[in-house]
Amino acid sequence: MSIAATKNDNMPDKIKVNGVILVDKPQGMTSQQVVSKVKYLFKSPSYDSKKAGHTGTLDPMATGLLPICLGEATKFSHYQLDADKSYQATILLGSQTDTGDADGKIVAQASIPTFDEALLEDVAQQFLGAQQQIPPMYSALKKDGKKLYEYARAGIEIDRPPRDIVIKAIKLTELDVKQIQLTVTCSKGTYVRVLAEDIAKVLGTLGHLTALRRIQVGYFHIDAAIALADLESLALDGRQAHLLPVDACINLEAELTLTAEQCARVQMGQRLNVIEQLNDDLRSYISATVEQQHSHDDKSVIQQNAGDGKNDDEALLPYEVPVDIRLLDEQGQFIGLGAVSLNGRLQPKKLIQL
């Protein structure tokens, strides 16, 4: 955890709470309700915990890992929003609900064919890899400023374009003649409820989720999470002991140490020339990252993705392409993110205020 004083003309200085806490979300609460509870648990006459947010919604029925960013850590939450996620779920075969899970009402039923582990393994393989998925009507996606589930509750069906997803790993295990356990690692934007329905259809029946638990987000694992009730039972200093550093969400290893003068300049938003500070390891990292970006782009050049004074449609040469890195001060403390290119240009991106 890191702390910083915040000033208010009418109140004494408060210490701003900064960091990431891994919460094991209980069933029945929305993700935003958990965030509000965490903000309350870290608030005191001396501590300010107003700024907070989660890194990916879990349905009220779902339990499991919910990383919550506080204070300056919210600047880097997108790293976990975009990260792969792993779930363990229970699929009840033979019936379909309007929501795709046990919170909904049954809208259709079907007989359940016999199946075994060999068949389940074959079905699982059919879902492995890149594919498209149509989001469910009961979701928080918006159409014309209104959430889809609001349309669904009014009995209105909205056309939803399919979205690209990737199933990285999947396993189906027989629990009994009516239930299957689904263990899956998938890209962001994947709806496990829809996946469960599609699996049931391939098996020749219908199905819906009766349990859903998120067990991993990026490199965060459920084993490191604390139950909300357990967090509440602790004293304030005990809660603070569970806070991870402000940069815990960032999955970058490359880093550059700046002098005190350089730190002051980037805090003012100034670009730097750090060509003499780029060692061989950092150069290799930048080159490899640029090459990886090229491999995901059909064009022979990479378009500008960081403010460098050029027009958006102006192409960058490989040695000009900026790559995100961690920035440290001379004491080894994290101060934020910058984008550096092989030509030595460093552009500050997101800096923390502690």
Buried (B, 14 or more C-beta within 10 A) or exposed (E): BBBBEBEEEEEEEBBBBBBBBBBBBBBEBBBEBBBEBBBEBBBEEEBBBEBBBBBBBBBBBBBBBBBBBBBBBBBBBEBBBBBBBBBBBBBBBBBBBBBBBBBBEEEEEBEBEEBEEEBBEEBBEEBEEEBEBEBBBBBEBEEEEEBBBEBBEEEEEEEBEEBEBBBBEBEBBBEEEBBBBBBBBBBBBBBBBBBBBBBBEEBEBBBBBBBBBBBBBBEBEBEEBBEBEBBEEBEEEEBBEBBBBBBBBBEBEBBBBBEEEBBEBBBEEEBBEBEEBBEEEBEEBBBEBBEEBBEEEEEEBBBBBBEBEEEEEEBBEBEBBBBBBBBBBEEEBBBBBBBBBBBBBBBBBBBBEB
